[in-house]
């Protein structure tokens, strides 16, 4: 279930911008670095899950259990609204893949069709949804694997009508592009910006894959760490192969990769296939990329709505989101999470390429924060278990060093992104505002929960200090003073 939505998110379209800004070598290096980073994160989270597998542990419970209620609360809601924001992102991704990048009233219909498909699938009984999920996951696997094989075929010298000749695009226009500045500094900034653009393909992958492993553990008694490691290695290997293939297929200087500098543009695969000149093939690839985006959107709506429902069941959200219809679908949670799809309608007034980039900035920033939080929870877990003299049987050799590397990387990257976006040539509201909204939203949740807990404790102390006055008929104290229930959704102490 986790590999389904993760595969294809930002891979086909988002990699185009990364290739254009950094070049083929920078794209490959970025995917290798992010793969190593995500592996460190996944093994850290999986080590916690292997200790005590819970159906919603990775996304919800572990933060409350091992760190603090404030961090658990803020991380749970950050993951919910970030996964919900991936719904309009995938809808916009689908629109961009069709080449519909100009704002117009007709975009309303173009957005409504994939949004209706995504919502309709999520209102099906869960068993039917799972069956369709398997079919769509296989479709995305076939698409990504088939495009890699296609790049190998067209890169062979002597293939008729093929402009691709091995690694010729690594020589001309070159392996690394300059960004903002010229020279070595420009190539370094190009690599850094390429890395930031590539992050969207990996966002929330560790959390989703470990959550899937936890669910399998509760059903098949499989080892969580082993399952998560296997799934992660397979996914990362496929991503790295795609990064190498896209650098071979398309020149990084093609203007259609960035919609002539506006934002997200065509997929590198589609650029190469159109240059080859086979009439039917571009249509087939476009349809496959469109379906992959819609499939990811429906999976993200499923995951985000179930997370919101779990928050309500654990007492951390209003009971309203627990309501289910006769097919067992938490329809109120589905409807609430689906409302985020309205952000895709921004393409009516501005280019869908710009909307894509704005949503990407917000999601990747939230993803970095979620990864930092996951490592903090892991370090708390490790300190607590070692303090009790307990040594976990399932432990990754790379830990805890991998967690420290991940914290440092996920702290430096958003800061570097903010500095790059603050340069005069890159300074735009559509890029800068989502970045700061993503950061401020988390801190608002975190410190807001601090304030709420403080006010609740203060209110409790006031009630406990009430003393019955002689002859006061209106005051009647019970033997036990009232306390704050741990299930209170805004101030949980679970």
Secondary structure, DSSP 8 states (H G I E B T S, - for coil): -HHHHHTTTTTTTHHHHHHHHH-HHHHHHHHHHHHHHHHHHHHHHHHHHHHS--TTIIIIIHHHHHT-HHHHHHHHHHHHHHHHHHHHHHHHHHHHHTT--S--TTHHHHHHHHHHHHHHHHTS-HHHHHHHHHHHHHHHHHHHHHHHHHHHHHHSTT-TT----TTHHIIIIISS---SSSHHHHHHHHHHHHHHHHGGGTTTHHHHHHHHHHHHHHHH---HHHHHHHHHHHHHHHHHHHHHHHHHHS-TT-GGGGTTTTS----HHHHHHHHHT-TTHHHHHHHHHHHHHHHHHHHHHHHHHHHHHHHHHTTSS-GGGG---TTS--HHHHHHHHGGGGGGGGGGTS-HHHHHHHHHHHHHHHHHHHHHHHHHHHHHHHHHHHHTT---SS--TTTTHHHHHHHHHHHHHHHHHHHHHTSTTT--HHHHHHHHHHHHHHHHHHHHHHHHHHHHHHHHHHHHT----TT-TT----SS-----TT-TTS---
